[in-house]
Amino acid sequence: MNPLHWPAEAIWQAVAPRIPDFTVEILPELDSTNSELMRRAREGHLEPTLLVAQRQTAGRGRLGRDWQSEGTQEERQAPATPAPALSALTFSLGLPLSVADWSGLSLAVGVCVARNLHPDVQLKWPNDVWLGGRKLAGILIETASFDHVRYAVIGVGVNLLPRPASGLRTPPAWLTEVLPWMDAPQTLLRLAAPLVQTVKRFEQQGFAPFVADFNALDALHSQEVSLSDGTQGMARGVDETGALLVHTSDGVKKITSSEVSVRPLNPPTT
Ligand code: BTN
């Protein structure tokens, strides 16, 4: 098996001028990159860290769900791709953040991920990353306070290779559908430094600078949607707090809780 060549040095070079104590770490296996960074934080390690796992054994998703990325855990060695291809890129960025209003951080991260992957990529509120109406990537943000320092872990999982749809609420998409040569290290290189930049911008300016971009990428914009709380209406993008605006027969409803799930009434046929 050929080793994967991760661009840790290039990422560090891009980020370190802005965050001098930043480190990049690539590990062969972890339960979950989010869980590992939170464990380290509880032990007092709050340094800004980008942690990549080549394989996660207990990846976590939003709302207590699993994030399964080992659909094709065996290494694939196609003649055109000499390095073993991972079926997904899974990583987390952990860092102390001083943020007045956290609402919208996951949407801002979604904008960053979508913008840096491919022009066909869209977002589904609050932070699913879609390709052709299917789920390409997911984002899980967790925060905790340690000695008055708020520590944030921003986890990102991107499907790279075909994976079975069984057991998934939304059928999967994978990046090599639109970028056939793309692998995990190159995907990380596209995302890592822009992600740090996005998070630092959010820390300074909040969600406002990301609203227009989110609305331009919004897969549900101007579509009839159905919410898990029973509401139906027309999705009209997000406001400056990241709330989803749904025009219903009773007026505009602002959806703030990510516990409410949103579905297009007429999902695209795949
Ligand atoms: C979701 O769509 O429900 C969010 C999925 C987030 C998955 C990523 S993979 C890297 C990081 N570690 C985890 O355990 N989860 C996130």
py3Dmol code that shows the C-alpha trace and the ligand (Angstrom):
import py3Dmol

protein = """\
ATOM      1  CA  MET A   1       0.000   0.000   0.000  1.00  0.00           C
ATOM      2  CA  ASN A   2       1.306   3.438  -0.908  1.00  0.00           C
ATOM      3  CA  PRO A   3       1.102   5.974   1.887  1.00  0.00           C
ATOM      4  CA  LEU A   4      -1.195   8.910   1.430  1.00  0.00           C
ATOM      5  CA  HIS A   5       0.659  12.179   1.086  1.00  0.00           C
ATOM      6  CA  TRP A   6      -1.109  14.683   3.285  1.00  0.00           C
ATOM      7  CA  PRO A   7      -0.369  18.386   2.704  1.00  0.00           C
ATOM      8  CA  ALA A   8       0.152  19.099   6.403  1.00  0.00           C
ATOM      9  CA  GLU A   9       3.114  21.399   5.807  1.00  0.00           C
ATOM     10  CA  ALA A  10       1.352  23.425   3.093  1.00  0.00           C
ATOM     11  CA  ILE A  11      -1.693  23.872   5.338  1.00  0.00           C
ATOM     12  CA  TRP A  12       0.465  24.880   8.279  1.00  0.00           C
ATOM     13  CA  GLN A  13       2.339  27.408   6.109  1.00  0.00           C
ATOM     14  CA  ALA A  14      -0.957  28.945   5.007  1.00  0.00           C
ATOM     15  CA  VAL A  15      -2.442  29.182   8.500  1.00  0.00           C
ATOM     16  CA  ALA A  16       0.519  29.791  10.851  1.00  0.00           C
ATOM     17  CA  PRO A  17       1.078  33.480   9.966  1.00  0.00           C
ATOM     18  CA  ARG A  18      -2.425  34.098  11.267  1.00  0.00           C
ATOM     19  CA  ILE A  19      -2.427  31.565  14.113  1.00  0.00           C
ATOM     20  CA  PRO A  20       1.187  30.905  15.240  1.00  0.00           C
ATOM     21  CA  ASP A  21       0.423  28.016  17.629  1.00  0.00           C
ATOM     22  CA  PHE A  22      -1.619  26.147  15.006  1.00  0.00           C
ATOM     23  CA  THR A  23      -0.839  22.448  14.477  1.00  0.00           C
ATOM     24  CA  VAL A  24      -1.915  19.865  11.907  1.00  0.00           C
ATOM     25  CA  GLU A  25      -2.162  16.223  12.892  1.00  0.00           C
ATOM     26  CA  ILE A  26      -3.040  13.237  10.715  1.00  0.00           C
ATOM     27  CA  LEU A  27      -3.866   9.956  12.464  1.00  0.00           C
ATOM     28  CA  PRO A  28      -4.627   6.572  10.908  1.00  0.00           C
ATOM     29  CA  GLU A  29      -7.662   5.869  13.097  1.00  0.00           C
ATOM     30  CA  LEU A  30      -9.805   7.529  15.747  1.00  0.00           C
ATOM     31  CA  ASP A  31     -13.292   6.997  17.083  1.00  0.00           C
ATOM     32  CA  SER A  32     -14.215  10.542  16.074  1.00  0.00           C
ATOM     33  CA  THR A  33     -12.087  13.610  15.413  1.00  0.00           C
ATOM     34  CA  ASN A  34     -14.654  15.750  17.253  1.00  0.00           C
ATOM     35  CA  SER A  35     -14.597  13.460  20.285  1.00  0.00           C
ATOM     36  CA  GLU A  36     -10.802  13.354  20.346  1.00  0.00           C
ATOM     37  CA  LEU A  37     -10.422  17.150  20.296  1.00  0.00           C
ATOM     38  CA  MET A  38     -13.013  17.516  23.058  1.00  0.00           C
ATOM     39  CA  ARG A  39     -11.193  14.899  25.164  1.00  0.00           C
ATOM     40  CA  ARG A  40      -7.935  16.799  24.700  1.00  0.00           C
ATOM     41  CA  ALA A  41      -9.646  20.078  25.600  1.00  0.00           C
ATOM     42  CA  ARG A  42     -10.946  18.552  28.826  1.00  0.00           C
ATOM     43  CA  GLU A  43      -7.330  17.666  29.626  1.00  0.00           C
ATOM     44  CA  GLY A  44      -6.340  21.308  29.102  1.00  0.00           C
ATOM     45  CA  HIS A  45      -5.130  21.159  25.483  1.00  0.00           C
ATOM     46  CA  LEU A  46      -6.862  24.078  23.827  1.00  0.00           C
ATOM     47  CA  GLU A  47      -4.281  24.861  21.122  1.00  0.00           C
ATOM     48  CA  PRO A  48      -5.729  25.451  17.642  1.00  0.00           C
ATOM     49  CA  THR A  49      -5.515  22.041  15.977  1.00  0.00           C
ATOM     50  CA  LEU A  50      -6.566  20.545  12.674  1.00  0.00           C
ATOM     51  CA  LEU A  51      -7.047  16.843  13.313  1.00  0.00           C
ATOM     52  CA  VAL A  52      -7.587  14.392  10.462  1.00  0.00           C
ATOM     53  CA  ALA A  53      -8.500  10.719  10.877  1.00  0.00           C
ATOM     54  CA  GLN A  54      -7.936   8.444   7.914  1.00  0.00           C
ATOM     55  CA  ARG A  55     -10.658   6.305   9.416  1.00  0.00           C
ATOM     56  CA  GLN A  56     -13.267   6.974  12.079  1.00  0.00           C
ATOM     57  CA  THR A  57     -14.778   4.058  13.978  1.00  0.00           C
ATOM     58  CA  ALA A  58     -17.511   6.051  15.731  1.00  0.00           C
ATOM     59  CA  GLY A  59     -18.045   9.189  13.669  1.00  0.00           C
ATOM     60  CA  ARG A  60     -20.857  11.360  14.968  1.00  0.00           C
ATOM     61  CA  GLY A  61     -23.435  13.437  13.119  1.00  0.00           C
ATOM     62  CA  ARG A  62     -25.941  16.075  14.138  1.00  0.00           C
ATOM     63  CA  LEU A  63     -28.905  15.305  16.388  1.00  0.00           C
ATOM     64  CA  GLY A  64     -27.106  12.348  17.959  1.00  0.00           C
ATOM     65  CA  ARG A  65     -26.892  10.446  14.691  1.00  0.00           C
ATOM     66  CA  ASP A  66     -23.927   8.375  13.468  1.00  0.00           C
ATOM     67  CA  TRP A  67     -21.710   9.572  10.679  1.00  0.00           C
ATOM     68  CA  GLN A  68     -20.611   6.526   8.787  1.00  0.00           C
ATOM     69  CA  SER A  69     -17.704   7.109   6.496  1.00  0.00           C
ATOM     70  CA  GLU A  70     -16.241   3.637   6.291  1.00  0.00           C
ATOM     71  CA  GLY A  71     -18.563   2.359   3.580  1.00  0.00           C
ATOM     72  CA  THR A  72     -15.546   1.464   1.492  1.00  0.00           C
ATOM     73  CA  GLN A  73     -13.047   1.011   4.253  1.00  0.00           C
ATOM     74  CA  GLU A  74     -10.873  -1.285   2.179  1.00  0.00           C
ATOM     75  CA  GLU A  75      -8.272   0.613   0.219  1.00  0.00           C
ATOM     76  CA  ARG A  76      -9.007   0.960  -3.458  1.00  0.00           C
ATOM     77  CA  GLN A  77      -6.098   0.948  -5.808  1.00  0.00           C
ATOM     78  CA  ALA A  78      -7.201   1.914  -9.280  1.00  0.00           C
ATOM     79  CA  PRO A  79      -4.438   2.193 -11.896  1.00  0.00           C
ATOM     80  CA  ALA A  80      -5.170   5.900 -12.382  1.00  0.00           C
ATOM     81  CA  THR A  81      -4.846   6.659  -8.658  1.00  0.00           C
ATOM     82  CA  PRO A  82      -1.585   5.258  -7.303  1.00  0.00           C
ATOM     83  CA  ALA A  83      -2.330   6.268  -3.686  1.00  0.00           C
ATOM     84  CA  PRO A  84      -4.931   4.312  -1.722  1.00  0.00           C
ATOM     85  CA  ALA A  85      -8.159   6.267  -1.881  1.00  0.00           C
ATOM     86  CA  LEU A  86     -10.150   6.945   1.262  1.00  0.00           C
ATOM     87  CA  SER A  87     -13.886   6.796   0.863  1.00  0.00           C
ATOM     88  CA  ALA A  88     -14.315   9.998   2.886  1.00  0.00           C
ATOM     89  CA  LEU A  89     -12.346  12.881   4.320  1.00  0.00           C
ATOM     90  CA  THR A  90     -13.015  13.304   8.028  1.00  0.00           C
ATOM     91  CA  PHE A  91     -11.432  16.070  10.046  1.00  0.00           C
ATOM     92  CA  SER A  92     -12.061  18.607  12.788  1.00  0.00           C
ATOM     93  CA  LEU A  93     -10.720  22.025  13.604  1.00  0.00           C
ATOM     94  CA  GLY A  94     -10.552  22.772  17.321  1.00  0.00           C
ATOM     95  CA  LEU A  95      -9.744  26.220  18.663  1.00  0.00           C
ATOM     96  CA  PRO A  96     -10.682  28.740  21.350  1.00  0.00           C
ATOM     97  CA  LEU A  97     -13.163  31.237  19.960  1.00  0.00           C
ATOM     98  CA  SER A  98     -14.427  34.461  21.378  1.00  0.00           C
ATOM     99  CA  VAL A  99     -17.805  34.878  19.746  1.00  0.00           C
ATOM    100  CA  ALA A 100     -20.633  37.147  20.878  1.00  0.00           C
ATOM    101  CA  ASP A 101     -23.389  35.395  18.912  1.00  0.00           C
ATOM    102  CA  TRP A 102     -22.832  31.806  17.791  1.00  0.00           C
ATOM    103  CA  SER A 103     -25.895  31.630  15.600  1.00  0.00           C
ATOM    104  CA  GLY A 104     -24.905  31.082  12.012  1.00  0.00           C
ATOM    105  CA  LEU A 105     -21.445  29.590  12.589  1.00  0.00           C
ATOM    106  CA  SER A 106     -22.426  26.239  11.092  1.00  0.00           C
ATOM    107  CA  LEU A 107     -24.011  28.021   8.118  1.00  0.00           C
ATOM    108  CA  ALA A 108     -20.844  30.071   7.568  1.00  0.00           C
ATOM    109  CA  VAL A 109     -18.810  26.855   7.655  1.00  0.00           C
ATOM    110  CA  GLY A 110     -21.217  25.350   5.123  1.00  0.00           C
ATOM    111  CA  VAL A 111     -20.644  28.310   2.814  1.00  0.00           C
ATOM    112  CA  CYS A 112     -16.891  27.785   3.100  1.00  0.00           C
ATOM    113  CA  VAL A 113     -17.105  24.045   2.392  1.00  0.00           C
ATOM    114  CA  ALA A 114     -19.471  24.457  -0.562  1.00  0.00           C
ATOM    115  CA  ARG A 115     -17.545  27.352  -2.130  1.00  0.00           C
ATOM    116  CA  ASN A 116     -14.248  25.489  -1.952  1.00  0.00           C
ATOM    117  CA  LEU A 117     -15.400  22.098  -3.234  1.00  0.00           C
ATOM    118  CA  HIS A 118     -17.143  22.629  -6.577  1.00  0.00           C
ATOM    119  CA  PRO A 119     -19.465  25.174  -8.260  1.00  0.00           C
ATOM    120  CA  ASP A 120     -22.320  22.615  -8.380  1.00  0.00           C
ATOM    121  CA  VAL A 121     -22.323  22.164  -4.603  1.00  0.00           C
ATOM    122  CA  GLN A 122     -25.257  23.661  -2.682  1.00  0.00           C
ATOM    123  CA  LEU A 123     -26.390  23.963   0.925  1.00  0.00           C
ATOM    124  CA  LYS A 124     -29.490  22.721   2.661  1.00  0.00           C
ATOM    125  CA  TRP A 125     -30.345  24.606   5.844  1.00  0.00           C
ATOM    126  CA  PRO A 126     -28.916  24.441   8.390  1.00  0.00           C
ATOM    127  CA  ASN A 127     -25.680  22.898   7.207  1.00  0.00           C
ATOM    128  CA  ASP A 128     -26.006  19.917   4.915  1.00  0.00           C
ATOM    129  CA  VAL A 129     -23.761  20.155   1.900  1.00  0.00           C
ATOM    130  CA  TRP A 130     -25.563  18.860  -1.177  1.00  0.00           C
ATOM    131  CA  LEU A 131     -24.641  17.810  -4.669  1.00  0.00           C
ATOM    132  CA  GLY A 132     -27.535  17.149  -7.034  1.00  0.00           C
ATOM    133  CA  GLY A 133     -30.032  17.018  -4.155  1.00  0.00           C
ATOM    134  CA  ARG A 134     -28.015  14.362  -2.317  1.00  0.00           C
ATOM    135  CA  LYS A 135     -25.775  14.726   0.733  1.00  0.00           C
ATOM    136  CA  LEU A 136     -22.117  15.269  -0.095  1.00  0.00           C
ATOM    137  CA  ALA A 137     -20.819  16.448   3.264  1.00  0.00           C
ATOM    138  CA  GLY A 138     -21.886  17.111   6.826  1.00  0.00           C
ATOM    139  CA  ILE A 139     -20.782  19.543   9.517  1.00  0.00           C
ATOM    140  CA  LEU A 140     -20.907  19.026  13.275  1.00  0.00           C
ATOM    141  CA  ILE A 141     -20.013  21.947  15.547  1.00  0.00           C
ATOM    142  CA  GLU A 142     -19.626  21.443  19.282  1.00  0.00           C
ATOM    143  CA  THR A 143     -18.540  23.936  21.916  1.00  0.00           C
ATOM    144  CA  ALA A 144     -17.606  23.758  25.590  1.00  0.00           C
ATOM    145  CA  SER A 145     -16.231  26.170  28.203  1.00  0.00           C
ATOM    146  CA  PHE A 146     -12.977  25.518  30.015  1.00  0.00           C
ATOM    147  CA  ASP A 147     -11.829  28.110  32.574  1.00  0.00           C
ATOM    148  CA  HIS A 148     -13.800  30.892  30.873  1.00  0.00           C
ATOM    149  CA  VAL A 149     -12.399  29.942  27.482  1.00  0.00           C
ATOM    150  CA  ARG A 150     -14.976  28.865  24.916  1.00  0.00           C
ATOM    151  CA  TYR A 151     -13.525  26.045  22.838  1.00  0.00           C
ATOM    152  CA  ALA A 152     -15.139  25.117  19.508  1.00  0.00           C
ATOM    153  CA  VAL A 153     -14.731  21.937  17.507  1.00  0.00           C
ATOM    154  CA  ILE A 154     -15.814  22.139  13.890  1.00  0.00           C
ATOM    155  CA  GLY A 155     -16.043  18.689  12.323  1.00  0.00           C
ATOM    156  CA  VAL A 156     -16.402  18.106   8.608  1.00  0.00           C
ATOM    157  CA  GLY A 157     -17.000  14.861   6.730  1.00  0.00           C
ATOM    158  CA  VAL A 158     -16.919  14.773   2.926  1.00  0.00           C
ATOM    159  CA  ASN A 159     -17.872  11.696   0.888  1.00  0.00           C
ATOM    160  CA  LEU A 160     -15.259  11.073  -1.776  1.00  0.00           C
ATOM    161  CA  LEU A 161     -16.183   7.696  -3.249  1.00  0.00           C
ATOM    162  CA  PRO A 162     -19.491   5.950  -3.927  1.00  0.00           C
ATOM    163  CA  ARG A 163     -21.150   4.637  -0.796  1.00  0.00           C
ATOM    164  CA  PRO A 164     -24.327   2.682  -0.210  1.00  0.00           C
ATOM    165  CA  ALA A 165     -27.491   4.659   0.521  1.00  0.00           C
ATOM    166  CA  SER A 166     -28.824   2.067   2.953  1.00  0.00           C
ATOM    167  CA  GLY A 167     -29.571   3.451   6.401  1.00  0.00           C
ATOM    168  CA  LEU A 168     -29.178   7.085   5.307  1.00  0.00           C
ATOM    169  CA  ARG A 169     -32.015   9.600   5.509  1.00  0.00           C
ATOM    170  CA  THR A 170     -30.719  11.473   2.489  1.00  0.00           C
ATOM    171  CA  PRO A 171     -29.089   9.557  -0.374  1.00  0.00           C
ATOM    172  CA  PRO A 172     -25.365  10.197  -0.584  1.00  0.00           C
ATOM    173  CA  ALA A 173     -23.346  12.068  -3.190  1.00  0.00           C
ATOM    174  CA  TRP A 174     -19.564  11.883  -3.519  1.00  0.00           C
ATOM    175  CA  LEU A 175     -17.020  14.401  -4.705  1.00  0.00           C
ATOM    176  CA  THR A 176     -15.444  12.211  -7.387  1.00  0.00           C
ATOM    177  CA  GLU A 177     -18.751  12.428  -9.281  1.00  0.00           C
ATOM    178  CA  VAL A 178     -17.732  15.926 -10.331  1.00  0.00           C
ATOM    179  CA  LEU A 179     -13.973  15.861  -9.639  1.00  0.00           C
ATOM    180  CA  PRO A 180     -12.890  12.310 -10.582  1.00  0.00           C
ATOM    181  CA  TRP A 181      -9.230  12.854  -9.650  1.00  0.00           C
ATOM    182  CA  MET A 182      -9.952  14.262  -6.201  1.00  0.00           C
ATOM    183  CA  ASP A 183      -8.658  12.432  -3.131  1.00  0.00           C
ATOM    184  CA  ALA A 184      -8.697  13.067   0.619  1.00  0.00           C
ATOM    185  CA  PRO A 185      -5.399  15.009   0.862  1.00  0.00           C
ATOM    186  CA  GLN A 186      -6.314  17.322  -2.024  1.00  0.00           C
ATOM    187  CA  THR A 187      -9.778  17.878  -0.591  1.00  0.00           C
ATOM    188  CA  LEU A 188      -8.254  18.769   2.769  1.00  0.00           C
ATOM    189  CA  LEU A 189      -5.895  21.200   1.052  1.00  0.00           C
ATOM    190  CA  ARG A 190      -8.890  22.944  -0.524  1.00  0.00           C
ATOM    191  CA  LEU A 191     -10.785  23.227   2.736  1.00  0.00           C
ATOM    192  CA  ALA A 192      -8.390  23.629   5.663  1.00  0.00           C
ATOM    193  CA  ALA A 193      -6.979  27.148   5.335  1.00  0.00           C
ATOM    194  CA  PRO A 194     -10.282  28.634   4.051  1.00  0.00           C
ATOM    195  CA  LEU A 195     -12.031  27.032   7.028  1.00  0.00           C
ATOM    196  CA  VAL A 196      -9.680  28.698   9.492  1.00  0.00           C
ATOM    197  CA  GLN A 197     -10.171  31.995   7.659  1.00  0.00           C
ATOM    198  CA  THR A 198     -13.960  31.592   7.763  1.00  0.00           C
ATOM    199  CA  VAL A 199     -14.001  30.837  11.474  1.00  0.00           C
ATOM    200  CA  LYS A 200     -11.757  33.801  12.300  1.00  0.00           C
ATOM    201  CA  ARG A 201     -13.923  36.076  10.123  1.00  0.00           C
ATOM    202  CA  PHE A 202     -17.034  34.806  11.891  1.00  0.00           C
ATOM    203  CA  GLU A 203     -15.357  35.494  15.238  1.00  0.00           C
ATOM    204  CA  GLN A 204     -14.842  39.126  14.231  1.00  0.00           C
ATOM    205  CA  GLN A 205     -17.954  39.871  12.169  1.00  0.00           C
ATOM    206  CA  GLY A 206     -20.555  37.220  12.934  1.00  0.00           C
ATOM    207  CA  PHE A 207     -22.813  35.732  10.274  1.00  0.00           C
ATOM    208  CA  ALA A 208     -23.718  38.948   8.430  1.00  0.00           C
ATOM    209  CA  PRO A 209     -20.895  38.734   5.819  1.00  0.00           C
ATOM    210  CA  PHE A 210     -22.019  35.204   4.888  1.00  0.00           C
ATOM    211  CA  VAL A 211     -25.756  35.804   4.366  1.00  0.00           C
ATOM    212  CA  ALA A 212     -25.628  36.620   0.649  1.00  0.00           C
ATOM    213  CA  ASP A 213     -23.355  33.668  -0.078  1.00  0.00           C
ATOM    214  CA  PHE A 214     -25.563  31.290   1.885  1.00  0.00           C
ATOM    215  CA  ASN A 215     -28.649  32.446   0.022  1.00  0.00           C
ATOM    216  CA  ALA A 216     -26.890  32.072  -3.325  1.00  0.00           C
ATOM    217  CA  LEU A 217     -25.970  28.479  -2.428  1.00  0.00           C
ATOM    218  CA  ASP A 218     -29.306  27.582  -0.815  1.00  0.00           C
ATOM    219  CA  ALA A 219     -30.699  24.461  -2.524  1.00  0.00           C
ATOM    220  CA  LEU A 220     -34.159  25.099  -1.059  1.00  0.00           C
ATOM    221  CA  HIS A 221     -34.450  28.771  -1.999  1.00  0.00           C
ATOM    222  CA  SER A 222     -37.862  29.568  -3.519  1.00  0.00           C
ATOM    223  CA  GLN A 223     -38.963  25.946  -3.118  1.00  0.00           C
ATOM    224  CA  GLU A 224     -41.999  24.599  -1.312  1.00  0.00           C
ATOM    225  CA  VAL A 225     -40.736  22.939   1.853  1.00  0.00           C
ATOM    226  CA  SER A 226     -42.195  20.850   4.599  1.00  0.00           C
ATOM    227  CA  LEU A 227     -40.898  21.158   8.168  1.00  0.00           C
ATOM    228  CA  SER A 228     -40.839  18.429  10.791  1.00  0.00           C
ATOM    229  CA  ASP A 229     -43.050  20.655  13.013  1.00  0.00           C
ATOM    230  CA  GLY A 230     -45.815  20.372  10.396  1.00  0.00           C
ATOM    231  CA  THR A 231     -45.307  23.758   8.729  1.00  0.00           C
ATOM    232  CA  GLN A 232     -45.388  24.026   4.944  1.00  0.00           C
ATOM    233  CA  GLY A 233     -44.386  27.037   2.909  1.00  0.00           C
ATOM    234  CA  MET A 234     -41.928  28.620   0.538  1.00  0.00           C
ATOM    235  CA  ALA A 235     -38.273  28.771   1.664  1.00  0.00           C
ATOM    236  CA  ARG A 236     -36.863  32.260   1.228  1.00  0.00           C
ATOM    237  CA  GLY A 237     -33.281  31.940   2.414  1.00  0.00           C
ATOM    238  CA  VAL A 238     -31.846  33.024   5.757  1.00  0.00           C
ATOM    239  CA  ASP A 239     -31.682  36.290   7.676  1.00  0.00           C
ATOM    240  CA  GLU A 240     -28.624  37.850   9.341  1.00  0.00           C
ATOM    241  CA  THR A 241     -28.987  35.522  12.345  1.00  0.00           C
ATOM    242  CA  GLY A 242     -29.024  32.405  10.164  1.00  0.00           C
ATOM    243  CA  ALA A 243     -32.734  31.738  10.749  1.00  0.00           C
ATOM    244  CA  LEU A 244     -34.509  30.092   7.816  1.00  0.00           C
ATOM    245  CA  LEU A 245     -37.343  32.240   6.469  1.00  0.00           C
ATOM    246  CA  VAL A 246     -40.384  30.264   5.393  1.00  0.00           C
ATOM    247  CA  HIS A 247     -43.332  32.114   3.858  1.00  0.00           C
ATOM    248  CA  THR A 248     -46.472  30.318   5.020  1.00  0.00           C
ATOM    249  CA  SER A 249     -50.180  31.081   4.722  1.00  0.00           C
ATOM    250  CA  ASP A 250     -49.909  32.565   8.258  1.00  0.00           C
ATOM    251  CA  GLY A 251     -47.015  34.882   7.365  1.00  0.00           C
ATOM    252  CA  VAL A 252     -43.239  34.566   7.517  1.00  0.00           C
ATOM    253  CA  LYS A 253     -41.999  31.955   9.940  1.00  0.00           C
ATOM    254  CA  LYS A 254     -38.397  32.155  11.198  1.00  0.00           C
ATOM    255  CA  ILE A 255     -36.916  28.742  11.861  1.00  0.00           C
ATOM    256  CA  THR A 256     -34.061  28.935  14.328  1.00  0.00           C
ATOM    257  CA  SER A 257     -33.964  25.504  15.869  1.00  0.00           C
ATOM    258  CA  SER A 258     -31.814  22.980  14.071  1.00  0.00           C
ATOM    259  CA  GLU A 259     -34.019  20.371  15.778  1.00  0.00           C
ATOM    260  CA  VAL A 260     -36.590  21.221  13.106  1.00  0.00           C
ATOM    261  CA  SER A 261     -35.752  19.417   9.879  1.00  0.00           C
ATOM    262  CA  VAL A 262     -36.652  20.839   6.495  1.00  0.00           C
ATOM    263  CA  ARG A 263     -37.406  18.856   3.347  1.00  0.00           C
ATOM    264  CA  PRO A 264     -38.326  19.957  -0.151  1.00  0.00           C
ATOM    265  CA  LEU A 265     -41.963  19.069  -0.836  1.00  0.00           C
ATOM    266  CA  ASN A 266     -40.954  17.849  -4.271  1.00  0.00           C
ATOM    267  CA  PRO A 267     -37.480  16.336  -3.901  1.00  0.00           C
ATOM    268  CA  PRO A 268     -35.389  16.208  -7.082  1.00  0.00           C
ATOM    269  CA  THR A 269     -35.372  12.839  -8.813  1.00  0.00           C
ATOM    270  CA  THR A 270     -31.921  11.282  -8.842  1.00  0.00           C
TER     271      THR A 270
END
"""
ligand_1 = """\
16
BTN
C -24.088 15.593 9.967
O -24.341 15.821 8.780
O -24.898 15.040 10.717
C -22.742 15.997 10.486
C -21.672 14.999 10.143
C -20.295 15.428 10.622
C -19.264 14.356 10.416
C -17.879 14.816 10.769
S -16.655 13.659 10.248
C -15.442 14.511 11.178
C -16.079 14.930 12.470
N -15.986 13.875 13.452
C -17.181 13.371 13.760
O -17.386 12.438 14.564
N -18.147 14.009 13.089
C -17.600 15.056 12.244
"""
view = py3Dmol.view(width=600, height=400)
view.addModel(protein, "pdb")
view.setStyle({"model": 0}, {"cartoon": {"style": "trace"}})
view.addModel(ligand_1, "xyz")
view.setStyle({"model": 1}, {"stick": {}})
view.zoomTo()
view.show()
